[in-house]
Amino acid sequence: MSTDKITVLLNWSANAYHIPLYLAQKLGYFADEGISVAILEPSDPSDVTEIIGSGKIDLGCKAMIHTIAAKARGFNVTSIGTLLDEPFTGVVYLKSAGKITEDFSSLKGKRIGYVGEFGKIIIDELTSHHGMTPADYTAVRVGMNVADAIKRNVIDAGVGLENIQQVDLEHWSENVNNQPASDVGMLRIDELADLGCCCFCSVLYIGNDEFIKNNPEKVRKFLKAIRKATDLVRTEPDRAWNLYVEVKPVLGDVLNKKMFERSLPYFSKTLENVQRDWTKVTNYSKRLGVVDNSFVQNMTNEYLPENSIAEIKKAAVMTAAVDKAAATAPGATPVEAGSR
């Protein structure tokens, strides 16, 4: 876009984990870097990668699997960093409803809610491993309103995040439905799909390829300010939350505070695009048929602030030392060495 202002599109309406963006703006971290940032909320979360990829918006946020799929579809987007690492994602449900159990096959004949098309693709793929087909359950597209749809008995279960939809249901169970928080169950997709990580729903900072190419210093300054705000969130969470509520008073209730607290462990310390996670999610995307074998990962750590790069390098050295020690230990096997 031809403007002095950087435009940033959220992956959906502002919530507890968007806090670094708003704090960087409120506390003047963007201004300190000499950049002006406009934070925008989408009317339809499904449009985010298309809007950014078309160049109508400069930067934004999106889950890893959607970022990969967008590139495969020809949208010119690249991840420049990570906002949230590996939030648990799965099929959430109410145990007291007596319809679904920890056995995934109990979803047969049920109404399963999903956010967007990839939620449906993931469920279809999982059911195939349990002797089911898409005809064995009713898919209901409910967007981001998975928790609300469960409360209103529109669906029996739905795909959601542990730090958002599951927290919402737990809060409702305790305060409205006369049930303990433990009444909310989750069939974790990473475990069901043998992924070894929840990283397919890691939330990334993404950008339009042309904007990144033409404005490398703006991108670096943006991430430097974001890193400073993220450090504040991680080290002074109470202060950070109170400042956020000043910007977004609508979030100043008990439920959103709980969502923030559950999100805290997932905020990326360095903003790094983790290669291990990208490899796993790329392979998973191939399994789902989202990308083909020629797919080239659309991520970079080139624009991360210097302190992030230093920490990443230090961690890599420590990991290499641990792997070397494991490989030379008595009885070690190639599988044991370097496994995660």
N, C-alpha and C positions, 0 to 999 in steps of 0.2 A: 504494500500500500504506500502511496505517496503522502506521507504525513510525518510530522515530527514526533507524534505520540505513538507509543507502542500499544497496540490493542491486544488484550488477552481474554480469551473466551474460556469460561469454566466448563467442566464436563457435565454439570447440571447446576441447579440452583445452589447458592452459597450455603455451605454446611460446615460442620465442625472441623473438617480437615483442610479447608481452604485458608485457614488462618495465616499461614506464612505470607500469602499474597497481600492480604488486607493489612497485615502489620507492617510489611515493607512499605506500603503506601502511607499508612497513618503516621508511622514514626519517621518518615522522611528518608528512608533508606534508598528508595528509587531516586529521589531528588538529590541526595548526596552523590549519586553516581552520574548526575546530569541527564537523567532520562525521565520522561513523563509517561505514566502507564494508566491506561483505561481498562478496568476490570469489568467484563461483561458476563451476563448470565444468559444461557441459551433458552429459547422458547421450546425447542425440541432437542434433547441431548443427542439424538441419533444423527443430527446434522453437523455436529462439531467438527469432525475430521474433514468432511466435505467443504465446509465453510473455510477452514484454515487452509486446506489443500488448494482451494481455488484462489487464494491470495486475498480474500475479502477481510481476513483477520490475520494478524501476524503470528501470535503465539497462543497457546492454550493448554488445557489439561485433558488427558484421556487415558483409559486403561491400556495396558500393554497389548492385549490381544486385539483390541480395536485399532490401535496404532499400526500394528503389523498388517491387519486386514485392509486398512485404508490404503497403505502403500501398494499392496497386491492389486487393489482395484484401480490404481492409477492416480490416487490423490497424493500430491507432492508434500508429504509430511515426514518429519524426522523427530525422534525424541532427543532432546538436549539435556535431559536430566530426570531425576526421580523425585516425586513428592512423597508418596507412600510406598514402602516396601511390603509386599506380601500380606495384605490383610486377608484373613480367612474368608473364603467364599464358599457357599454351599446352598443346599436346599433347606430353607428354614420352615418349621412347622410347629404346631402346638401338640404336645404329647397328650394333654387332657382331652383333645378332640377324639382320640382313639382311632384315628384313621391311618396314621403313618407310624412306622417304627424305625429302629436303626437299620433294619433290613431294606436295602434300596428297592427290592422287588415289591415292597408295600406301596410304592407309587403307582402300581398298576391300577387302572381304572379311576385315578384321581385327577383333580384339576390342578395343573401345575402352572404357576405364574412365572413370567420371565420379563426382563427389562427390554431387550432388543433382540434382533435376529440371532446374535451369537449365543445368547442364553438358550434359545431354542435349539440351535445346532449342538451345543454342549450336552443338553439333556437328551437329545436324540441319540448322540453317540454313546452316552452312558447307558441308556436303556438297552442298546444293542448288545452290550456286554452282559446283560442280565436277562437275556432271552426275550426281550420286548421290542416292539416297534413303535413308531410314533402313533399308530392307531390304538395302542394300549393305554394311552392317557390323553387327557384333554389339555392342550396347550392354550394358555390365556395370556395375551400380551397386556401387561398392566403398567408398563413403564417403570418409573421409580417408586410407584405406590404399592410395592409388594406387601409391606407390613399392613398397610391400611386394607388391602384386598383380603388378607387373611383374617383380620379383625371383623370385617363385614361378611365373612363366609362366602366371598366371591370365588376364592380359590382355597384349596386344601393345604397348599404349600407353595413356596416360590423361591427363586434364586435371589440371594441377598448377601450382603457383607456382614461380617461379625461385628464390626464397629459402627454400623448404621442400622440396617433393617433388624438385625437380631437384638440390638440394644432397644430399639423402638418397641419391639414385641415384648421384651422382658419388662420394660417400664409399664406397658399397658397391662401385662399379666398381673403384676404386683398391685397396681393402683386402680384397675378397673375390673379385671376378670377374676379377682380373688384367687389367684394362683401364684406360686413362687416363681421367681425368675427362671429357675431350672425347668419350668414347664416348656420352655422354648428349646427345641432340638434343632440340630443342624447336621445334615449329611454332607460332609466336606468333600467338595469336588476334587481337590488335590489328592485326597486319599483314595477316592473311588476311581480316579483316572490314573493312579500310580504316577503322579507327576513329581513327587518329591519336593514340591514347593507350591505355594499359593500365588506365585508370581504373575500368573496370567491376568490377574486383576490389580497388579501394582499400578498406581496412578502416576502418570508421567507428565513432565513438562514437554510439550511438543511445539514444533514451529513449522511454518511454511518454508519449503526448501529455498525458494528464491529470496525470501526475507532474510533467512539465516546467511545465505551466500553473500548478500549485498550489505549486511549489517552485522558483521561478526563482533564488533566492539559493543554494540547495543546489547547483543545476546549475552556477552560476558558480563556486562554491567548489570543486566537483569538478574542473572544467576548469582552474582556476588551479593546483591541486595537480598535476594531470596534466601541465600545461605545464612546471612546475618539474622534475618527474621526467624529462620528455622532454629538457629542456635538459641535464640531467646525463648522460643516455644519449648524446646527440650530442657533448658536449664531453669527457666522461671515460668512454669506452666500456668500457675494461678494468675500472675501478673499479665501474662500474655492473653489469657482468656478474658480477663476483665477489660483489657484494651480492645479486644475483638468485639465484645458486646457493646462497647461504646460506638463502634462502627456499624454493627448489625444488632440493634436492640431486639429484633425478632428472635434471635438465637439465645437470648438471656433467660432461659428456663432450665429446669432440672434435667429434662430429657436431652437437650443439646449439650449440656455440660457433661452428662454421662457419655455421650457420643464422643466428645472431645477427649475425655479421659481414656476411653477404650482405643482411641486413635493414636494416643501418645507413643506407644511402643513401635508404631509403624513409620513414624516420620524418618525419612532418610537422613542419616547423619552427614553424609558427604554429597548427596544429590546424585550419586553415581548411577549410571546405567550398568547394572551388574551383568557381566557377560554370561556367567553361569545361568542366570535366570532367562536371559534372552535366548540362549541356546535351547533351554527346555521348552520355552513357550513357542519358539519357532518350530521345533519338532512337533509339539502338540498341535500347532496350527496346520501343519502338513497332515497330521493324522485326521484332523477334522475336515480336511479338504479346503481350508481357507486360503492356503498358499501352495505353490508347487515347489518342486525340488530346486528350482533355479532362483528361489527367493534370496535376496541380499538384505541383511538386517538393516533397518532404517533407524539407527541410533548412533550417537556420538557422545564422547566425554570431552571433546576438544575445547568446549567453552566453559567448563567448570572453573570456579575460582581457584587460585593457587593453593589455598589451604586445603581444599578438598582433594586436589591432585596429590598433594604431599601425603595426606592421610591414606589415600588409596594405595600409593606406592609403598608406604610403611606397612600397611596391612598385607600387601602382596608378598613382601619380604618375609614377614612373620609366618604367613601361610606356607610359603615355600620351605621354610625351616622346619615347620611341623610335619609337612609331607615327607621331607627328606628323612626326618627322624623315624617316622612311621614306616617308611620303606626299608630302612636298615634295621628295624627292630627284629629280634628273633621271632621266626614264624610268620613274618609279614608276607602278605601276598600282594600282587599288583592291584587287586580290587580294594584291599584295605588302605593302601597308600593313596592319599589324596582324596579319599571318598568324603562326601558331604551329606 
